[in-house]
Amino acid sequence: MKIILQRVNQASVSIDNEIKSEINKGYLLFVGVEDGDGTQQIDYLTHKISNLRIFENELGKMNLNISQVDGDILSISQFTLMADTKKGNRPAFVKAGNPKVAKQVYLDFNQKLRENNLIVKEGIFGADMKVSLENNGPATFILEK
């Protein structure tokens, strides 16, 4: 799994010109799943995301996690994170997970975040989505397992 995590002041996802989900302060996650991903990757990444201290404390230091700032999560599936761009000019997606399996891994990942007492909103797996955000920082992190 590969996740692009952005610390945001607000984020939303629209499908067919209608807002599907939106959050204020928190994380926007772009989630890529490859074949073979499962419980081990989900457990590692949900623990990391739940405990990552990237919000500023009263001294301006990144030292607070998402729960400490009452933040929410907007999780968006994004198979293009698995693209191989090393050869040629057209990305290859052979590392992207089988859609039926990847969808279940994505849903299980979001559920595991919820089990860590986080509010998680989602896009729709496989849909053509428009994502809007205001990155706070900017602060963007790449997480992999």
C-alpha positions as CSV (number, residue, x, y, z in Angstrom):
1,M,0.0,0.0,0.0
2,K,1.1,3.5,-0.7
3,I,-0.6,6.6,0.9
4,I,-0.1,10.2,0.2
5,L,-1.2,12.1,3.4
6,Q,-1.8,15.8,3.3
7,R,-2.5,17.9,6.4
8,V,-5.5,20.0,5.4
9,N,-7.6,22.9,6.7
10,Q,-10.4,21.6,4.5
11,A,-11.0,19.0,1.8
12,S,-13.9,17.7,-0.3
13,V,-14.6,15.2,-3.0
14,S,-17.3,15.7,-5.6
15,I,-18.8,13.2,-8.0
16,D,-21.0,14.4,-10.9
17,N,-20.7,18.0,-9.6
18,E,-22.2,17.1,-6.2
19,I,-20.1,17.0,-3.0
20,K,-19.9,13.4,-1.7
21,S,-17.8,14.0,1.4
22,E,-16.0,16.9,3.1
23,I,-13.9,17.6,6.1
24,N,-12.4,20.6,7.9
25,K,-9.1,20.2,9.7
26,G,-7.5,16.8,9.3
27,Y,-6.0,14.5,6.8
28,L,-6.7,14.0,3.1
29,L,-5.5,10.5,2.2
30,F,-4.9,9.2,-1.3
31,V,-4.8,5.4,-0.9
32,G,-3.2,3.1,-3.4
33,V,-3.5,-0.7,-3.1
34,E,-1.4,-3.3,-4.8
35,D,-1.9,-7.1,-5.1
36,G,-0.8,-8.8,-1.9
37,D,-1.8,-6.0,0.4
38,G,-3.9,-7.0,3.4
39,T,-4.1,-7.0,7.2
40,Q,-0.4,-6.5,7.8
41,Q,-0.3,-3.3,5.6
42,I,-3.6,-2.1,7.0
43,D,-2.5,-2.5,10.6
44,Y,0.8,-0.8,10.1
45,L,-0.5,2.2,8.2
46,T,-3.6,2.8,10.4
47,H,-1.3,2.8,13.4
48,K,1.1,5.2,11.8
49,I,-1.7,7.5,10.6
50,S,-3.5,7.5,13.9
51,N,-0.3,8.4,15.8
52,L,1.6,10.6,13.4
53,R,2.4,13.9,15.1
54,I,2.3,16.5,12.4
55,F,0.0,19.1,13.9
56,E,1.5,22.1,15.6
57,N,1.4,22.5,19.4
58,E,1.3,25.8,21.2
59,L,5.1,26.3,20.5
60,G,4.6,25.9,16.8
61,K,6.3,22.4,16.7
62,M,4.8,19.4,14.9
63,N,4.0,17.4,18.0
64,L,0.2,16.6,18.0
65,N,-1.6,13.8,16.4
66,I,-5.0,14.0,14.6
67,S,-7.0,13.0,17.7
68,Q,-5.4,15.7,19.7
69,V,-6.7,18.4,17.3
70,D,-10.1,16.8,16.7
71,G,-9.3,16.2,13.1
72,D,-11.1,14.1,10.5
73,I,-10.0,12.1,7.6
74,L,-11.1,12.1,3.9
75,S,-9.9,8.9,2.3
76,I,-9.8,8.7,-1.5
77,S,-8.9,5.5,-3.4
78,Q,-6.2,6.2,-6.1
79,F,-4.8,3.4,-8.1
80,T,-2.5,5.8,-10.0
81,L,-0.2,5.8,-7.0
82,M,0.9,2.3,-8.1
83,A,1.9,3.6,-11.6
84,D,5.3,2.5,-12.9
85,T,6.7,5.5,-14.9
86,K,10.3,4.3,-15.3
87,K,10.0,3.1,-18.9
88,G,8.4,5.1,-21.7
89,N,5.9,8.0,-21.4
90,R,2.8,6.1,-20.6
91,P,2.4,4.9,-17.0
92,A,2.0,1.1,-16.5
93,F,-0.5,0.0,-13.8
94,V,0.5,-3.6,-13.5
95,K,1.3,-3.1,-9.7
96,A,-2.2,-1.8,-9.0
97,G,-4.3,-4.3,-7.2
98,N,-7.1,-6.3,-8.8
99,P,-10.1,-3.9,-8.4
100,K,-12.4,-6.3,-6.5
101,V,-9.7,-7.2,-4.0
102,A,-8.3,-3.6,-3.8
103,K,-11.7,-2.2,-3.1
104,Q,-12.1,-4.5,-0.1
105,V,-8.6,-3.6,1.2
106,Y,-9.5,0.1,0.9
107,L,-12.8,-0.4,2.8
108,D,-11.1,-2.5,5.5
109,F,-8.4,0.2,5.8
110,N,-11.0,2.9,6.4
111,Q,-12.9,0.7,8.9
112,K,-9.7,0.1,10.8
113,L,-9.1,3.9,11.1
114,R,-12.6,4.2,12.4
115,E,-11.8,1.5,15.0
116,N,-9.1,3.9,16.2
117,N,-11.8,6.4,17.1
118,L,-11.3,8.5,14.0
119,I,-14.0,10.0,11.8
120,V,-13.4,8.8,8.2
121,K,-15.3,10.0,5.2
122,E,-14.7,8.5,1.8
123,G,-15.0,9.0,-1.9
124,I,-16.4,6.2,-4.1
125,F,-13.9,3.5,-5.1
126,G,-13.4,3.6,-8.9
127,A,-15.5,6.7,-9.5
128,D,-14.4,9.8,-11.4
129,M,-13.9,12.2,-8.5
130,K,-12.9,15.8,-8.2
131,V,-10.9,16.5,-5.1
132,S,-10.5,20.0,-3.6
133,L,-8.3,20.8,-0.7
134,E,-6.5,23.5,1.2
135,N,-3.1,22.0,2.3
136,N,-1.9,23.3,5.6
137,G,1.8,23.9,5.6
138,P,2.1,22.7,3.0
139,A,2.6,19.4,4.7
140,T,2.5,16.2,2.6
141,F,3.9,12.8,3.5
142,I,4.3,9.5,1.7
143,L,3.6,6.4,3.7
144,E,4.3,2.9,2.4
145,K,4.2,-0.7,3.7
